[in-house]
Amino acid sequence: MAITIIRTDSTNPDFIELVKHLDADLAVRDGDEHAFYHQFNKIDMIKHVVVLYDDTVPLSCGAIKESMPGSMEVKRMYTVPSARGKGLAAKVLAALEIWAAELGYPKCVLETGKKQPEAIALYTKCGYKVIPNYGQYIGVENSVCFEKKLQ
């Protein structure tokens, strides 16, 4: 694999295409709850996006946006099924954390669904700690929220 990671924004066509696949996967996993989550996952106007490529093939993506003063929220993490299990999502997450730190944010937060055990395993492995649900996820049974302090 010839891996490269680029910084871009949410107008990147490869990011838009990867997010379409992510949304299709989440619609199946979330079932009746998908509409609730989908409203918080719009990708217009996201300024901080990374896309991971093998040569010219986009395989994984993620984004960050300010969620509250002092923290960046990790959003829209996705890796194509054929490339999973190779550490690519961890590379994307690390690139997002570096970018957040460069922008002066001391921590990253994120929300994922309990029906996404692979995501929970990734975030735990990468040093994220479970925190009380925040914002729109307070009281949402299927949501689990995480936080990681950046160096």
C-alpha positions as CSV (number, residue, x, y, z in Angstrom):
1,M,0.0,0.0,0.0
2,A,1.2,3.5,-0.9
3,I,-0.7,5.4,1.8
4,T,-1.1,9.2,1.7
5,I,-3.4,11.3,3.9
6,I,-4.5,14.7,2.6
7,R,-6.1,17.6,4.5
8,T,-9.1,19.0,2.7
9,D,-12.6,20.2,3.5
10,S,-16.1,18.8,3.0
11,T,-16.3,19.8,-0.6
12,N,-13.8,17.1,-1.5
13,P,-15.5,14.7,-3.9
14,D,-13.8,11.6,-2.5
15,F,-14.9,12.6,1.0
16,I,-18.5,13.1,-0.2
17,E,-18.5,9.7,-1.8
18,L,-17.1,7.9,1.2
19,V,-19.7,9.6,3.4
20,K,-22.4,8.3,1.1
21,H,-21.2,4.8,1.9
22,L,-21.0,5.6,5.6
23,D,-24.6,6.9,5.6
24,A,-25.8,3.8,3.9
25,D,-24.1,1.6,6.4
26,L,-25.4,3.6,9.4
27,A,-29.0,3.5,8.0
28,V,-28.9,-0.3,8.2
29,R,-27.2,-0.3,11.7
30,D,-29.3,2.4,13.2
31,G,-32.6,1.3,11.7
32,D,-35.5,3.5,13.1
33,E,-33.0,5.8,14.9
34,H,-31.1,6.8,11.7
35,A,-33.2,9.9,11.1
36,F,-32.3,11.2,14.5
37,Y,-28.6,10.8,14.1
38,H,-28.5,11.8,10.4
39,Q,-29.7,15.4,11.3
40,F,-26.4,15.9,13.2
41,N,-24.2,14.5,10.4
42,K,-24.5,17.1,7.7
43,I,-21.2,17.6,6.0
44,D,-21.7,21.0,4.4
45,M,-19.2,23.6,5.8
46,I,-16.8,21.2,7.5
47,K,-13.4,22.9,7.2
48,H,-11.2,20.1,8.6
49,V,-11.4,16.8,6.7
50,V,-8.8,14.1,6.0
51,V,-9.0,11.5,3.3
52,L,-6.6,8.5,3.3
53,Y,-5.6,7.1,-0.1
54,D,-3.8,4.0,-1.3
55,D,-2.2,5.5,-4.4
56,T,-5.3,7.3,-5.9
57,V,-8.0,5.2,-4.3
58,P,-9.8,6.8,-1.4
59,L,-10.1,4.2,1.4
60,S,-10.8,6.1,4.7
61,C,-11.9,9.5,5.9
62,G,-12.8,11.5,9.0
63,A,-13.4,15.1,10.0
64,I,-13.3,17.4,13.0
65,K,-15.3,20.5,13.9
66,E,-15.6,22.6,16.9
67,S,-18.3,21.3,19.1
68,M,-17.9,23.5,22.2
69,P,-15.1,25.9,23.2
70,G,-12.0,23.9,23.9
71,S,-12.8,20.7,22.0
72,M,-13.0,19.4,18.5
73,E,-15.6,16.8,17.7
74,V,-14.5,13.8,15.5
75,K,-17.1,13.2,12.8
76,R,-17.8,11.1,9.7
77,M,-15.2,8.4,10.3
78,Y,-15.4,5.7,7.7
79,T,-13.2,3.0,6.1
80,V,-14.3,1.0,3.1
81,P,-15.1,-2.6,4.1
82,S,-12.3,-4.1,1.9
83,A,-9.7,-2.0,3.7
84,R,-10.8,-2.6,7.3
85,G,-8.6,-4.3,9.9
86,K,-5.4,-2.7,8.5
87,G,-5.1,0.2,10.9
88,L,-6.3,2.8,8.4
89,A,-9.0,4.3,10.6
90,A,-6.4,4.7,13.4
91,K,-4.2,6.6,11.0
92,V,-7.1,8.9,10.0
93,L,-7.9,9.5,13.7
94,A,-4.3,10.3,14.5
95,A,-4.1,12.8,11.6
96,L,-7.3,14.5,12.9
97,E,-5.9,14.7,16.5
98,I,-2.7,16.2,15.2
99,W,-4.7,18.8,13.2
100,A,-6.9,19.6,16.3
101,A,-3.8,20.1,18.4
102,E,-2.2,22.4,15.8
103,L,-5.4,24.5,15.9
104,G,-5.0,24.8,19.7
105,Y,-7.6,22.4,20.9
106,P,-6.8,20.5,24.1
107,K,-9.1,17.6,23.4
108,C,-11.3,15.7,21.0
109,V,-14.7,14.4,21.7
110,L,-17.0,12.1,19.7
111,E,-20.2,10.2,19.7
112,T,-20.8,6.7,18.2
113,G,-23.5,4.2,18.4
114,K,-23.6,1.1,20.6
115,K,-24.5,-0.8,17.4
116,Q,-21.0,0.1,16.1
117,P,-18.7,-2.2,18.1
118,E,-15.8,-1.7,15.7
119,A,-15.9,2.0,16.2
120,I,-16.0,1.6,20.0
121,A,-13.0,-0.8,19.8
122,L,-11.1,1.7,17.6
123,Y,-11.7,4.7,19.9
124,T,-10.8,2.7,23.1
125,K,-7.6,1.3,21.5
126,C,-6.6,4.9,20.4
127,G,-6.9,6.2,24.0
128,Y,-10.4,7.6,24.1
129,K,-12.3,7.4,27.4
130,V,-16.1,7.1,27.8
131,I,-17.7,10.3,29.1
132,P,-21.3,11.3,29.9
133,N,-23.3,11.9,26.7
134,Y,-23.1,15.5,25.7
135,G,-25.2,17.9,23.7
136,Q,-27.9,16.4,21.6
137,Y,-26.9,12.9,22.7
138,I,-27.9,13.4,26.4
139,G,-30.4,10.8,27.3
140,V,-30.0,8.9,24.0
141,E,-29.8,5.2,24.9
142,N,-27.9,4.0,21.7
143,S,-25.2,6.7,22.0
144,V,-21.8,6.4,23.7
145,C,-19.6,9.5,23.9
146,F,-15.8,9.6,24.2
147,E,-13.1,12.1,25.0
148,K,-9.3,12.2,24.5
149,K,-7.0,14.8,25.8
150,L,-4.4,15.9,23.2
151,Q,-0.7,16.5,24.0
